[in-house]
Each structure stands twice: as structure tokens, then as C-alpha cells.
Amino acid sequence: MNKTISLLSIPILFLGFTACKPPHHPKDPNYKIVKPKVKYHPNKKNLEKMVKDLQGSPYVWAEEGPNNFDCSGFTYYMYGSMGIEIPRVAREQAKKGKLIHINELVYGDLIFFDTERRRRGRITHVGMYLGDGWFTHASTTDYEIVYSNLNTSKYYKKRLRVCRRYLPQASLPKPLPKKPEPKLAPWKVASPLKPNNAVKPVTQTFERGVGKFYIQVGSFNGQPKEHLLSKITNLGYSYKLIQFKSNGKQISKLLIGPYAQRGKAISQLKNIKSKIQKSAFIAEIR
């Protein structure tokens, strides 16, 4: 495969050097495809480890790891590290694997988007689905690997075009029984897709300032306990409560923020892990 040609599907961004990160689009990109070393067996547990370890890694166009990634290089690296060969670029990844409907998504499935300003149905971006609407991807706006959510982001929900499964079925959790659904339309048919059982999120907000970065404290069936909310406000933090239905149950996601820059969220993460919830993590909501 001629990587010089196929990488044209990935947005080109001309940006300068920063003090601590490589340029997002180098003057002389490395077009040679470097296959990752096989380090893991293909299963959800090993994917979870890589997702956690790689969060915050820099976005660099035409890179497929192990330290820098573009969007398809990130998915190529994770699957290659488990011995599963997938195409290198997003538009080719969207043609292989098992085609699935958005209602069938489980952890590890790949989701593909048309992120062009004037959407024409072309695949320009890819992420990996994590559950409850969350996915991880090498962001071309934040220039690092972040979490985003289909349930709360109109931007990504409108641009979703294809869902594919590459992880062997035996390593996936058994999905709940669902009513028959129509097959997902080809990505050239630019019709909006709606998540299963999704409703417009009900939002209760206690915000200071404007931003899109949050620190997720937890996900709950029903409402979080009042003492947890009081603890957050007593420590001087603002929070956002997002509620939606999944499989007939009301889910509440508790987020601290918002923060205008990811760096500001990072500066608070250690304290929140120590005093509120040790499993807290940074989430981007667009």
C-alpha cells in the first residue's frame, strides 16, 4: 500500500513546535509504516490497558506509535499490538472487519466519521468505542488522545458513518438481546444515526466559566448519593450531571468542571483522585 497516497484521507494541519510536544504535522513526515510488536493476546482486558496507558499521547500526523499517533495510527497500533492486522488508514479500516449497527456497539469496536466542514460522506476520522457512548481517539483539535462521548456530542453524533468490529467475538462481552435492527447504511449515505435507547441528555449544571473538558467522577444507576455531591461542592468544585437512558435504565454521569483547557483539568485531576474518586479521568464533551 502506498502510504503517501492513502494518508491523504487524514486532515493535514500545519502547526508549529510546542515546548513539550512534537509538531502536529512535521515538515518531513515518516511515511514508512512501522508494524507494532505483538505484546498482548487479543481481548478486552489488554485493550483496556492500552487505552489507559496511551491517554494524553501526542497527535502527530502519519505516526502509528509507540509514542505519537494520528487517528488511524492509534487504532492500527492497538490492534497490531494484539497480533490483529488491520489497514493503516481510516478509510481502509472502514471497509474491513465486520459491519455492525450502532446499536450493536461494544468495547473495542471501531467507529468512523466524516469530519469535513462540508460533509460528503467520506471517512476522515476513527475512534475506538468504550461503552455508554464513550470512545477514545487521537483528536485533531486537541492534538492528543482523548475521550469523547456520542451521547453528549452533537458534533460526533452527526458525523458518525460506519461501525466495524475487528476484535474476535469470543473475547467480547455477550451483548444483551435486542430487537432486529436494519443494517447500517453505507457511509456515502449521509443520514443521521441515533444511539440505541438514547434520549436527549437531561443536564443539571453548576458551572463557572466556559469549557469542554471535564473530570468524570463516576457513572451511576439513578442519582449519585447526596453526600458525594456535597463533598464536591464543599471542596470548591463545580459539577455537571448528565442523565440518559441505556437498556431501560437511567444512567447518571457525574462530571467536575468545565475547564477551558485540558491542562487546567489535568492540574486538578490528582487532587480529585486523592480526595473524591481515585478512578476519576479527564473527558472531553463537544
Secondary structure, 3 states (H helix, E strand, C coil): CCHHHHHHHCCCCCCCCCCCCCCCCCCCCCCCCCCCCCCCCCCHHHHHHHHHHHCCCEECCCCECCCCECHHHHHHHHHHCCCCCCCCCHHHHCCCCEECCHHHCCCCCEEEECCCCCCCCCCCEEEEEEECCEEEEECCCCCEEEEEECCCCHHHHHHEEEEEECCCHHHCCCCCCCCCCCCCCCCCCCCCCCCCCCCCCEEEECCCCCCCEEEEEEEEECCCCHHHHHHHHHCCCCEEEEEEEECCEEEEEEEEEEECCHHHHHHHHHHHHHHCCCCCEEEECC
